[in-house]
Amino acid sequence: MVLAVAAMMLLDASSASAQRTIGRRGAGGRYAFVNGLKMYYEVRGPLRGRPVVFLHGAFSNIESDFGKILPTIAKTRQVIAIEQQGHGRTADIDRPLSYEQMADDVAELLRQLRITNADFVGYSMGGGIGMYMAIRHPELVHKLVFAGGASFGPDGFYPDLLEGEKKMTPEALAGTPWLKAYMRIAPNRGDWPKLVEKIKDLDVNWRGLSEDQVRSIKAPTLLIVGDADVVRPEHVVQMFRLLGGGVPGDLVGLPRSRLAVLPSTTHVTLIGRTSWLLSMIPEFLDAPMPVQKMPKGG
């Protein structure tokens, strides 16, 4: 969740999806008035079955994060992709960014769309929003995928990244694919410095979730991280256990949650691992809800 500092790595990383040409409005693009926002979202795919809601990362937008996987998933599932306050085509308003507020914004949009239950796929900050959705609006969350930087507290991040976050400036992000995309599609291009400050405040002041809050999440959750991500592997394993993982599946059955660690993968490059992501995410979302057996004598 404290992930914005990874933006500075983009200058040296290859991210083809982030550099695609983005139009002013994508396929199926619409707006809704949500909690004071004119929120942009897209609807794709067949209008049947349980929808999949896509939540992008900090500084980003729908196409930059999900342009390579959305078309495949939208062939069989209805997709609702949302751009958060100050991101993409959703203009900023006079309020700070918080995970609680962004989760409430998503919930309100879904209620306006008369969606009572959905699967969620979030990358980076979007995965954090998904976690808060599962806690604040559990009735809306069927399954959750948290891809990239999966964490539930600031102690999960490498200390050097947190220190770098505190020093981040708009100038440090010059030339990144995120800034280039923002300048193409943002309704108020001059708001970029405000967005940088709001993301920095969001990350630096985030206090995290308690173990009890994470343990309360009953939605099956797939955690996907890189082996060179911004989070410490031991923290992700702890999170996996709190979500019901870390059990001997041959004895008690598979747990409701899953963990995937992608080799030779950083936080920035994870979202570009298209073939790996498409081999895991649709299968996880389409699988029957797991039923865990009680061990004998348990």
Residue pairs with C-beta under 8 A, 6 or more apart in sequence:
1 99
1 124
1 125
1 127
1 128
1 149
1 151
1 203
1 206
1 208
2 149
2 151
2 154
2 157
2 161
2 162
2 165
2 203
2 204
2 206
2 230
3 57
3 58
3 124
3 125
3 148
3 149
3 203
3 230
3 267
4 58
4 59
4 125
4 165
4 168
4 196
4 199
4 200
4 203
5 161
5 162
5 164
5 165
5 168
5 203
5 230
6 124
6 149
6 161
6 230
6 266
6 267
6 268
7 58
7 59
7 168
7 172
7 173
7 176
7 178
8 164
8 168
8 172
8 173
8 176
9 266
9 267
9 268
10 18
10 176
10 177
10 178
10 268
11 175
11 176
13 266
13 268
13 269
14 269
14 272
15 177
15 268
15 269
15 271
15 272
16 68
16 272
17 63
17 64
17 65
17 66
17 67
17 68
17 271
17 272
18 60
18 64
18 65
18 177
18 178
18 181
19 177
19 180
20 63
20 64
20 67
21 184
22 61
22 63
22 64
22 181
22 184
22 185
23 185
24 89
24 184
24 185
25 40
25 89
26 42
26 62
26 63
27 42
27 44
28 42
28 43
28 44
29 40
29 41
29 42
29 89
30 40
30 41
30 42
30 43
31 38
31 39
31 40
31 41
32 38
32 39
32 41
32 109
32 112
32 113
33 39
34 105
34 108
34 109
34 112
35 101
35 104
35 105
35 108
36 93
36 95
37 85
37 90
37 91
37 93
37 105
38 90
38 91
39 82
39 83
39 85
39 90
39 105
39 109
40 82
40 83
40 88
40 89
40 90
41 80
41 81
41 82
41 83
41 109
42 62
42 79
42 80
42 81
43 78
43 79
43 80
44 70
44 74
44 78
44 79
44 81
45 73
45 74
45 75
45 76
45 77
45 78
45 79
46 76
46 77
46 78
47 78
48 78
49 77
49 78
50 77
50 78
50 117
50 118
50 119
50 142
51 77
51 78
51 79
51 80
51 115
51 118
51 119
52 73
52 77
52 78
52 79
52 80
52 118
52 119
52 120
52 121
52 285
53 80
53 81
53 82
53 106
53 110
53 118
53 119
53 120
53 121
54 62
54 65
54 66
54 70
54 79
54 80
54 81
54 82
54 121
54 122
54 126
55 82
55 84
55 106
55 120
55 121
55 122
55 123
55 125
55 126
55 127
55 129
55 130
56 62
56 64
56 65
56 66
56 81
56 82
56 83
56 84
56 87
56 88
56 122
56 123
56 124
56 125
56 126
57 65
57 123
57 124
57 125
57 126
57 148
57 271
58 87
58 124
58 125
58 199
58 202
58 203
59 87
59 173
59 176
59 178
59 179
59 182
59 195
59 196
59 199
60 87
60 88
60 123
60 124
60 178
60 181
61 83
61 87
61 88
61 89
61 181
61 182
61 185
62 70
62 81
62 82
62 83
62 88
63 181
64 177
64 178
64 181
65 123
65 124
65 126
65 271
66 81
66 121
66 123
66 271
68 272
68 274
69 274
69 277
69 278
69 281
70 79
70 81
72 278
72 282
73 79
73 278
73 281
73 282
76 282
77 282
77 285
80 110
80 113
80 115
80 118
82 106
82 109
83 89
83 90
84 90
84 97
84 102
84 105
84 125
84 126
84 129
85 92
85 93
85 95
85 97
85 101
85 102
85 105
86 92
86 97
86 191
86 194
86 195
86 198
87 195
88 181
88 182
88 185
88 186
89 185
89 186
89 187
90 187
91 186
91 187
91 188
91 191
92 188
92 191
92 194
92 195
92 198
95 101
96 198
96 201
96 202
97 198
97 199
97 201
97 202
98 202
99 128
99 129
99 131
99 132
99 202
99 206
100 132
100 136
102 129
102 132
103 129
103 132
103 133
103 136
103 137
104 136
104 137
106 129
106 133
107 133
107 136
107 137
107 140
110 118
110 140
115 140
116 139
116 140
117 139
117 140
117 141
117 142
118 140
118 141
118 142
119 141
119 142
119 143
119 144
119 145
119 285
120 130
120 133
120 134
120 141
120 143
120 144
120 145
121 130
121 145
121 147
121 281
121 285
122 128
122 129
122 130
122 144
122 145
122 146
122 147
123 147
123 148
123 270
123 271
124 147
124 148
124 149
124 267
124 271
125 202
127 144
127 145
127 146
127 147
127 148
127 149
127 150
128 146
128 151
130 141
130 144
130 145
130 146
131 144
131 146
131 152
131 209
131 214
131 217
133 140
133 141
133 144
134 141
134 144
134 217
134 218
134 219
134 221
135 209
135 213
135 216
135 217
138 217
138 218
138 219
141 219
142 219
143 219
143 220
143 221
143 222
143 284
143 285
144 217
144 219
144 220
144 221
144 222
145 221
145 222
145 224
145 281
145 284
145 285
146 221
146 222
146 223
146 224
147 224
147 225
147 270
147 271
147 277
147 281
148 224
148 225
148 226
148 229
148 267
148 270
148 271
149 157
149 225
149 229
149 230
149 231
149 267
150 223
150 224
150 225
150 231
150 236
150 239
151 157
151 208
151 231
151 235
151 236
151 239
152 208
152 209
152 211
152 213
152 214
152 239
152 242
153 207
153 208
153 209
153 235
154 162
154 206
154 207
154 208
155 208
155 235
156 231
156 232
156 235
156 236
156 239
157 230
157 231
157 232
158 230
158 231
158 232
161 230
162 204
165 200
165 203
165 204
166 200
166 204
168 196
168 200
169 196
170 192
170 193
170 196
173 179
173 196
179 192
182 189
182 192
182 195
183 189
183 192
186 192
211 242
214 239
214 242
214 243
215 242
215 243
217 243
218 256
220 256
220 257
220 258
220 284
220 289
220 290
221 243
221 256
221 257
221 258
222 257
222 258
222 259
222 260
222 280
222 281
222 284
223 236
223 239
223 240
223 243
223 257
223 258
223 259
223 260
224 260
224 262
224 270
224 277
224 280
225 231
225 233
225 236
225 260
225 261
225 262
225 270
226 261
226 262
226 264
226 265
226 266
226 267
226 269
226 270
227 233
227 261
227 262
227 263
227 264
227 265
228 264
228 265
228 266
228 267
229 236
229 265
229 266
229 267
229 270
230 267
233 261
236 259
236 261
237 246
237 259
240 246
240 257
240 259
243 256
243 257
244 255
244 256
244 257
244 292
245 255
245 257
245 258
245 259
246 255
247 255
247 292
249 255
251 293
251 295
252 292
252 293
252 294
252 295
253 290
253 291
253 292
253 293
254 290
254 292
255 290
255 292
256 289
256 290
256 292
258 284
260 276
260 280
262 270
262 273
262 276
265 273
271 277
